Amino acid sequence: DAKTTQPPSMDCAEGRAANLPCNHSTISGNEYVYWYRQIHSQGPQYIIHGLKNNETNEMASLIITEDRKSSTLILPHATLRDTAVYYCIVRVDTASKLTFGTGTRLQVTL
Amino acid sequence: GEEVAQTPKHLVRGEGQKAKLYCAPIKGHSYVFWYQQVLKNEFKFLISFQNENVFDETGMPKERFSAKCLPNSPCSLEIQATKLEDSAVYFCASSQFRGQGAYEQYFGPGTRLTVT
C-alpha cells in the first residue's frame, strides 16, 4: 500500500470548516483513499473513502486531486467533538489490512 | 449486533501469565482483524480472518501469540507468557463486502492489556 504524509497537528475554530490535507504521491491506479479518525482512545472510526471522484457523506467531504497524488478531508462545520487524530490511508479496496501512519491531531477550539 | 464487541475492557496480567481477549464481530461480517496500539498513534496489524480461516497473519508474532475465529463463538486473541512490551490496547475490527468495492472496517472499543 502507498505511503501517506500528513501534518502532525492542526487547529480549527468551532463552526469553521476543517481542511485536513494528505499527500499520497505514490498511489497506484487501483488504490483508494480512506479516512479514519480516533477520538481520544476509542476505536478508529471510518469516515469516508474514494477512488478519483470527490465524495460526500453525512460526516465529511473528500476532495481528490486530478492526478490523485493528494487529497483533502473537509469537515464542513467542525465541533468540539471532532477533536481527534485523523488518519489518511491508501489501500487496494479489498479485505486487506489497514496500514495506519501517524495521522493529524485536529484540535477544535471555542 | 450492529457494533463490534470486545471483552474484557481492561486486563492486567503479571509477566509470564497468559492473556486471552475476545471479539464479537458485527453480525453478517465475515472478516475480522486484530490490531495492536502500543503508543498513542502507532497501530500494528496482527492477523485477519475470513470466517474461521486465517486470511493474513503477516503481523502476528510467531511465538507467543495465537488467534482463532470459530463458528458460533467470539473470536479470540491469546498471548502466552506475556511480556512487558505486550502492554497495549488491542482493537478488533470487522468488515464485509458492500458493493462498489467498499470494505470499510468497523472497530470495537478495544481491550487495554497491562502487563506488570
Boltz contact constraints between the chains, C-beta under 6 A:
constraints:
  - contact:
      token1: [A, 43]
      token2: [B, 91]
      max_distance: 6.0
  - contact:
      token1: [A, 43]
      token2: [B, 107]
      max_distance: 6.0
  - contact:
      token1: [A, 43]
      token2: [B, 108]
      max_distance: 6.0
  - contact:
      token1: [A, 43]
      token2: [B, 109]
      max_distance: 6.0
  - contact:
      token1: [A, 43]
      token2: [B, 110]
      max_distance: 6.0
  - contact:
      token1: [A, 44]
      token2: [B, 107]
      max_distance: 6.0
  - contact:
      token1: [A, 46]
      token2: [B, 104]
      max_distance: 6.0
  - contact:
      token1: [A, 93]
      token2: [B, 101]
      max_distance: 6.0
  - contact:
      token1: [A, 95]
      token2: [B, 31]
      max_distance: 6.0
  - contact:
      token1: [A, 95]
      token2: [B, 103]
      max_distance: 6.0
  - contact:
      token1: [A, 97]
      token2: [B, 45]
      max_distance: 6.0
  - contact:
      token1: [A, 100]
      token2: [B, 43]
      max_distance: 6.0
  - contact:
      token1: [A, 102]
      token2: [B, 41]
      max_distance: 6.0
  - contact:
      token1: [A, 103]
      token2: [B, 41]
      max_distance: 6.0
